[in-house]
Each structure stands twice: as C-alpha cells, then as structure tokens.
C-alpha cells in the first residue's frame, strides 16, 4: 500500500512565529490586533475587526530585529486579506499578503 503526500502549502516564504501588537486600519476605522506569524510576504493576525477576503488593510507593526525583514522598528504595511477564520475567543483570524512594507522614521 502506497501513501501519497500532497503539499497544500501555498506560501512563497517561511512564516516566523511572532506575537507583537498591530494596529489594523481599514475602511476608516482603527482596530487593535496581535500577530501570530509573519514573513516578508504575508501575515496572520487576530483582531476584532469585521472584514472579508479582498479587504485592503494598513498595518502598523513594531517589528523585532532578526526576522529577515530589515533592522526592525515601526513599520507600515499595506496588505490584502486572503482568508478570514472564526476563532474561539480571539476575535477573527486574518491571513493577508503584504503588498508593501515601509520602515517608519524614528522620532527623536
């Protein structure tokens, strides 16, 4: 008996487990969220925001250094929601592609 393995992984980059706060902006509203994991091309986060696949987001994230996404620091990302999952007690889970990443200047 042979067993076939199918690869359902569609990500182009490895996601790194990172739990940092994120501000989610969409349709004129701001919501707080918490990342579960991210890569240079995608993110998964939890938020109370009500949205659906295709929604465009702005995300403000304090990225820690050492993720392969630059030196770390405050970052503004433009993202597109690809999937929304119901969760138990964490709001909704949001998977999104990162369309643009810009490091924000530090205020001194």
Secondary structure, DSSP 8 states (H G I E B T S, - for coil): -----------SS--EE---EEEEEETTEEEEEEEEEE-SSEEEEEES----TT-EEEEEEEE-TTSSSSS-EEEEEEEEEEEEEE-SSS-EEEEEEEEEEEE-----
